[in-house]
Amino acid sequence: MLRHAPHLGRYHLARHASPRARHRLADPTVEHSLTCPRCGAQAGLENAFCGHCGSKLADSTSRAAGGPPCLRSDNRRPGPLLPVLGVIGVIAVLAGLWNYAMGPASQEPGTFSPTGAMVVARASAGTVLADGRVLFAGGAGDPGAGPATPSPKPSSSVGLPFGVLSSAQLYDPHSGAFSATGPLITGRIARATLLADGRALIAGGQSPSGPLQTAELYDPQTGRFVPTGSMLSARRYAAAVRLLDGRVLICGGQGRDGPLASAELFDPRTGEFSRTGPMTVARPELDAIRLLDGRVLIVGGRTTTAPASAEIYDPATGAFSRTGSLAVTRFSFAASALSDGRVLLVGGWNGKEGRLASAEIFDPATGTFSLTGPTGAGTSINVATATLLHDGRVLVTYHDAGYAELYDPETGAFRPTGPMNARRHSVTATLLSDGRVLVAGGQDMLGNWLTSAELYQP
């Protein structure tokens, strides 16, 4: 609803009034304002027309003579403020009509509601297990809370130190509660990958001393982590994706000597890693998305110049090959596979444009990227996550904003939904088996680590 602008004050009128009006303002026996009979607004004596509704006004002289209140005894032209007020009024009306037409219609249904609190506050990606529970293993957290090893590297959100956690916990969607499990053998920041047999692999990752080469397996039946074969290369900020044959591809990342182009495969049957690839370009902080045909799209990578190139890994040949380049060079974006086999990339950064509001779609049938969107959030906030929902839309969350959107692949449009219950940095979102989305942990805008969590119901 539009609100009327406040009326001009007496000081402003005295400065800009005509000599006749100044004389009246200075005389306390003279009425200093006119009342519009149509809308009731007050107007200064120098105005011939109501600045609110535009009706012609009568001055005190005409009223004293018994003239009609909406007429004036002279035919002076409107004061210099009227055209300005008129333009402002027109703009305000048009803006109100636009907000009325677009505001409620653009808000997509969907709500965030609180759920149980985490056992230990952390920023850690969740992995859905075969029984529907969600595993949070390791991650970054408060150096003084729980089993944690202080890291000399500051937090990316507010420049505060963080701890590398070895603790782990499970979220039960049925009870809405978190419970402790584990812990890890070695504290690390790395994402766990669900294996076909129900166990979860967590390999490499960030530690206070640098990238790790070791790997562990989590068994939900026992709630324990056990060691498995070590990777061929120590790496952090790598991508891991399970292939259709059950093996896990781990590629790129940051090694002890810099960005990596190497890749390797983990075989759950032997517990060993073997070499594959390499990629065509070294890529730390990349994304790997499995396509419907079993190949893997490799995209992004945070280097001094973010690569605009993308590549495809073919498990049948063990080779990476170049595919079409991104429409906009970007890193630190959110990515999600779509139900129709295409892949959505949202937001991110690049060195030329800074924060990005654009989004694009990769089509495996043509091997090309094309723009979609853009997001409704603009460039004022950073994208955090993109999560494919059961109905084919994508839930997109943003850092530090408490703001979320839904992307509709059929229309190519982003629409706001929610809002979230808390503003979170380093937020993660996990699709549950029942179609809801779990958003948990992270940091607030002051750098405090959060135990709170919430559920999104589409």
C-alpha positions in Angstrom: 0.0 0.0 0.0 1.3 3.4 -0.9 1.7 6.0 1.9 1.3 9.7 1.3 4.4 11.9 1.5 4.5 14.2 4.5 3.4 17.7 3.9 6.0 20.5 3.5 6.9 22.2 6.7 6.4 25.9 7.7 10.1 26.7 7.3 10.2 25.4 3.7 7.0 27.4 2.9 8.4 30.6 4.3 11.6 30.3 2.2 9.9 29.5 -1.1 6.6 31.5 -0.7 5.8 34.6 -2.7 6.0 38.0 -0.9 2.2 38.0 -0.4 2.4 34.6 1.2 5.4 35.6 3.4 3.4 38.5 4.7 0.5 36.2 5.6 2.8 33.7 7.3 4.4 36.4 9.4 1.0 37.7 10.6 -0.3 35.5 13.4 -3.9 36.8 12.9 -4.0 35.4 9.4 -4.8 31.7 8.7 -1.5 30.1 7.4 -2.9 27.1 5.5 -5.8 26.0 3.3 -7.8 22.9 3.6 -8.7 20.9 0.5 -12.5 20.1 0.7 -12.0 17.0 -1.5 -9.3 15.1 0.5 -8.8 17.2 3.6 -5.0 17.8 3.0 -3.4 21.0 4.2 -1.7 23.3 1.7 0.3 26.5 2.0 -1.1 29.9 1.0 1.2 30.1 -2.0 -0.4 27.0 -3.6 -3.3 27.4 -6.0 -3.9 23.6 -6.2 -3.9 20.8 -3.7 -0.6 19.0 -3.8 -2.3 15.8 -2.8 -5.3 15.4 -5.2 -4.8 18.4 -7.5 -8.1 20.1 -6.6 -8.2 23.9 -6.9 -8.1 25.7 -3.5 -9.6 28.8 -2.1 -7.5 31.3 -0.1 -8.6 32.9 3.2 -9.9 36.0 1.3 -12.4 34.1 -0.8 -13.5 32.1 2.2 -14.0 35.3 4.2 -16.2 36.6 1.4 -18.3 33.5 1.5 -17.0 31.9 -1.7 -17.1 28.2 -2.3 -14.2 26.5 -0.4 -12.8 24.7 -3.5 -12.6 27.9 -5.6 -10.1 30.7 -5.4 -10.6 34.5 -5.7 -7.7 34.8 -8.2 -6.4 32.9 -11.1 -2.7 32.7 -10.1 -0.6 29.9 -11.7 0.4 27.0 -9.5 3.5 27.4 -7.5 6.8 26.0 -8.6 6.5 22.9 -6.3 3.3 21.6 -8.0 5.0 20.2 -11.1 7.6 18.4 -9.0 4.9 17.0 -6.7 2.9 16.0 -9.6 5.7 14.0 -11.2 6.5 12.4 -7.9 2.9 11.5 -7.4 2.7 9.9 -10.9 5.8 7.9 -10.2 4.6 6.8 -6.8 1.2 5.7 -8.3 2.9 3.7 -11.1 5.3 2.1 -8.6 2.4 1.1 -6.4 0.5 -0.4 -9.3 3.7 -2.3 -10.3 4.2 -3.6 -6.8 0.5 -4.6 -6.6 0.6 -6.4 -9.9 4.0 -8.1 -9.5 4.7 -8.4 -5.8 2.3 -11.0 -4.5 2.2 -12.8 -7.9 6.0 -13.2 -7.9 6.1 -14.7 -4.4 6.2 -18.5 -4.8 4.6 -20.7 -2.2 7.0 -22.4 0.2 7.9 -21.9 3.8 10.9 -22.3 6.1 10.2 -23.6 9.6 12.6 -24.3 12.5 13.7 -27.9 13.3 16.0 -29.4 15.9 19.4 -27.9 16.8 22.7 -29.4 15.8 24.8 -31.1 18.4 27.8 -29.0 17.5 27.7 -25.8 15.4 29.4 -26.2 12.1 29.5 -25.4 8.4 29.4 -28.8 6.7 27.7 -30.3 3.7 25.1 -32.9 4.5 24.9 -36.4 2.8 21.6 -38.3 2.7 22.1 -41.9 3.7 20.1 -44.8 2.4 17.8 -44.8 5.4 16.9 -41.1 4.9 19.1 -39.7 7.7 21.6 -37.0 6.9 25.3 -37.3 7.8 27.3 -34.2 8.7 30.9 -35.1 9.1 33.7 -32.8 10.1 33.6 -29.3 8.6 34.5 -25.9 10.0 33.3 -24.7 13.4 34.2 -22.8 16.6 37.8 -23.7 17.6 36.6 -23.9 21.3 33.5 -26.1 20.7 33.7 -29.9 20.5 36.6 -31.9 19.1 38.3 -29.3 16.9 41.8 -28.5 15.7 42.4 -24.7 15.3 43.2 -23.6 11.8 45.5 -20.7 11.1 43.3 -19.8 8.0 40.6 -17.2 8.7 37.0 -17.8 8.0 35.9 -16.6 4.6 32.9 -14.8 5.9 34.2 -12.4 8.6 37.9 -13.1 8.9 37.7 -15.0 12.2 39.7 -18.2 12.9 37.8 -21.4 12.7 38.4 -25.0 13.9 38.6 -28.1 11.7 36.1 -30.5 13.3 36.4 -34.2 13.7 33.0 -34.7 15.3 30.0 -35.9 13.2 26.3 -36.0 13.7 23.1 -37.4 12.1 19.8 -35.6 11.4 16.6 -37.7 11.6 13.8 -36.2 9.4 11.2 -38.2 11.3 12.0 -36.9 14.7 13.5 -33.6 13.6 16.5 -34.2 15.9 20.3 -34.3 15.6 22.4 -36.9 17.4 26.1 -37.5 17.6 27.9 -40.3 15.7 31.5 -41.0 14.7 33.8 -39.2 15.2 36.1 -39.0 12.2 39.6 -40.5 12.5 41.1 -37.2 11.2 39.3 -33.9 11.4 38.8 -32.4 7.9 36.6 -30.2 5.7 35.4 -32.4 2.9 32.1 -33.7 1.6 31.0 -37.3 2.1 29.8 -39.3 -0.9 27.2 -42.0 -0.5 28.2 -45.4 -1.9 25.9 -47.9 -3.5 26.3 -50.3 -0.5 25.1 -47.6 2.0 28.4 -46.6 3.4 29.8 -43.0 2.9 33.3 -42.1 1.6 35.1 -39.0 2.8 38.4 -38.5 1.1 41.1 -35.8 1.3 40.0 -32.4 2.3 41.3 -29.4 4.3 43.2 -29.8 7.5 45.1 -27.2 9.7 48.3 -28.5 8.1 47.1 -28.4 4.5 45.5 -30.9 2.1 44.9 -34.5 3.2 45.7 -37.7 1.3 43.9 -40.1 3.7 40.3 -41.4 3.3 37.7 -42.9 5.6 34.5 -44.9 5.3 31.4 -44.3 7.5 29.2 -47.3 8.2 25.7 -46.3 9.3 25.1 -49.7 10.9 27.9 -49.2 13.4 28.1 -45.4 13.5 31.9 -45.6 13.0 34.5 -44.3 10.6 37.2 -46.7 9.5 40.3 -46.1 7.4 40.5 -47.1 3.7 43.1 -46.8 1.0 44.8 -43.4 0.6 44.4 -41.2 -2.5 47.2 -41.0 -5.0 47.5 -37.2 -4.4 46.7 -35.1 -1.3 43.9 -32.6 -2.3 41.4 -30.2 -0.9 38.6 -28.3 -2.6 38.2 -31.2 -5.0 35.0 -32.6 -6.5 33.7 -36.1 -5.8 30.8 -37.8 -7.7 29.6 -41.4 -7.7 29.5 -43.0 -11.1 26.8 -45.3 -12.4 29.0 -48.3 -11.8 29.5 -47.5 -8.2 33.0 -46.1 -8.4 33.7 -42.5 -7.2 35.5 -39.9 -9.3 37.6 -37.4 -7.4 39.2 -34.7 -9.5 40.9 -31.3 -9.3 41.3 -29.4 -6.1 44.3 -27.8 -4.5 47.4 -29.9 -3.8 50.4 -29.2 -1.7 52.1 -27.5 -4.7 49.1 -25.7 -6.2 46.0 -26.4 -8.3 45.6 -29.9 -9.7 44.5 -31.3 -13.0 44.8 -34.9 -11.9 41.9 -37.2 -11.2 41.5 -40.6 -9.6 38.8 -43.3 -9.0 37.8 -45.0 -5.8 36.6 -48.6 -6.0 34.5 -49.6 -3.0 35.0 -53.3 -3.7 38.8 -53.0 -3.2 39.0 -49.9 -1.1 41.7 -48.6 -3.4 42.3 -45.5 -5.6 43.5 -45.6 -9.2 44.5 -42.9 -11.6 42.3 -41.7 -14.4 42.3 -38.6 -16.7 43.8 -36.1 -16.3 41.6 -33.1 -16.8 42.4 -30.6 -19.5 42.7 -27.7 -17.0 43.8 -27.5 -13.4 40.7 -26.6 -11.3 40.5 -26.0 -7.6 37.0 -25.4 -6.1 35.3 -26.9 -9.2 31.9 -28.6 -9.6 31.3 -32.1 -11.0 27.8 -33.0 -12.0 26.8 -36.5 -13.2 24.7 -36.4 -16.3 21.8 -38.8 -17.1 23.9 -40.8 -19.5 26.6 -41.5 -16.9 29.2 -39.0 -18.1 30.3 -36.1 -15.7 30.3 -32.4 -16.4 33.3 -30.6 -15.0 33.0 -26.9 -14.7 34.4 -23.9 -12.9 37.5 -23.6 -10.8 38.9 -20.8 -8.7 42.3 -19.7 -10.1 43.9 -16.3 -10.8 41.8 -16.3 -14.0 38.7 -18.5 -13.6 38.5 -20.8 -16.6 35.5 -20.3 -18.9 36.1 -23.8 -20.3 34.2 -26.9 -19.3 34.9 -30.5 -19.9 33.2 -34.0 -19.9 34.5 -37.1 -18.2 33.6 -40.4 -19.9 33.9 -43.3 -17.5 34.0 -45.8 -20.4 37.2 -44.3 -21.7 38.6 -42.7 -18.6 39.2 -39.5 -20.6 38.3 -35.9 -20.2 37.4 -33.9 -23.3 36.5 -30.2 -23.8 32.9 -29.1 -24.4 31.4 -25.7 -25.0 32.5 -22.7 -23.0 30.5 -21.0 -20.3 28.3 -18.0 -21.5 29.8 -16.0 -18.6 33.1 -16.9 -16.9 32.4 -17.7 -13.2 33.6 -19.4 -10.1 32.1 -20.0 -6.6 28.7 -20.5 -8.2 25.9 -22.9 -7.3 25.1 -25.8 -9.6 22.4 -28.3 -9.9 21.4 -31.0 -12.4 17.8 -30.6 -13.7 15.2 -33.3 -14.2 15.5 -33.1 -18.0 19.2 -33.8 -17.9 20.4 -30.2 -18.3 22.6 -28.5 -15.7 21.9 -25.1 -14.0 24.7 -22.7 -13.0 23.7 -19.8 -10.8 25.6 -16.6 -9.7 29.2 -16.7 -8.6 32.0 -14.3 -9.3 34.5 -13.4 -12.0 37.5 -11.0 -12.0 35.9 -8.6 -14.6 32.3 -8.2 -13.3 32.6 -9.1 -9.7 29.5 -10.7 -8.2 27.2 -12.1 -10.8 23.4 -12.2 -11.0 23.4 -14.2 -14.2 22.6 -17.9 -14.6 23.1 -20.3 -17.4 22.1 -23.8 -18.6 24.3 -26.5 -20.0 22.6 -28.8 -22.6 24.4 -32.2 -22.9 22.7 -32.8 -26.3 24.4 -29.8 -27.9 27.4 -29.4 -25.5 26.6 -25.7 -25.2 25.8 -23.2 -22.4 23.1 -20.6 -22.8 21.9 -17.8 -20.5 18.7 -18.1 -18.4 17.2 -16.0 -15.6 18.7 -13.7 -14.3 18.2 -14.2 -10.6 15.9 -11.8 -8.8 18.5 -11.1 -6.1 20.8 -9.1 -8.4 24.4 -8.6 -7.5 23.9 -7.4 -3.9 24.2 -10.9 -2.3 26.1 -14.1 -3.0 24.4 -17.3 -4.1 25.0 -20.2 -1.7 23.2 -23.3 -2.8 21.1 -24.7 -5.6 18.9 -27.8 -4.8 16.8 -29.7 -7.2 13.3 -30.3 -5.8 11.0 -33.3 -6.6 8.8 -31.2 -8.8 11.7 -30.1 -11.0 12.2 -26.6 -9.7 15.4 -25.5 -8.0 15.6 -23.9 -4.6 18.4 -21.3 -4.5 19.6 -19.8 -1.2 21.9 -16.9 -0.6 24.6 -16.1 1.9 23.9 -13.6 4.8 20.5 -12.6 3.4 17.7 -15.0 4.7 16.5 -14.9 1.2 15.7 -17.7 -1.2 14.3 -18.2 -4.7 12.8 -20.9 -6.8 14.0 -21.4 -10.4 11.5 -22.8 -12.9 13.2 -24.6 -15.8 10.0 -24.3 -17.9 9.9 -20.5 -17.7 13.5 -19.7 -17.1 12.4 -17.4 -14.2 13.6 -17.0 -10.6 10.9 -16.1 -8.1 11.3 -15.3 -4.4 10.1 -17.9 -1.8 10.4 -18.2 2.0 11.9 -16.2 3.6 14.4 -18.2 5.7 14.3 -18.0 9.5 17.9 -17.0 9.8 20.6 -15.2 7.9 23.4 -17.7 7.3 26.9 -17.6 5.8 28.5 -20.8 4.5 25.0 -22.3 4.5 24.4 -25.8 3.1 21.1 -27.3 1.8 20.2 -31.0 1.6 17.2 -32.5 -0.2 15.5 -35.0 2.1 13.8 -38.2 0.9 10.3 -36.7 1.6 11.0 -33.7 -0.7 11.7 -31.1 2.0 15.1 -29.3 2.2 17.2 -29.2 5.3 19.2 -25.9 5.8 21.6 -26.2 8.8 24.4 -24.5 10.6 26.7 -21.9 9.1 27.6 -18.6 10.6 25.6 -15.4 11.3 26.7 -12.0 10.1 28.9 -11.5 13.2 30.8 -14.7 12.6 29.1 -16.7 15.4 28.7 -20.4 14.5 25.1 -21.6 14.4 23.5 -24.7 15.7 20.1 -23.8 14.4 18.5 -25.6 11.4 15.3 -25.1 9.4 13.3 -27.1 6.9 11.9 -25.8 3.6 8.5 -27.1 2.6 7.8 -26.5 -1.2 
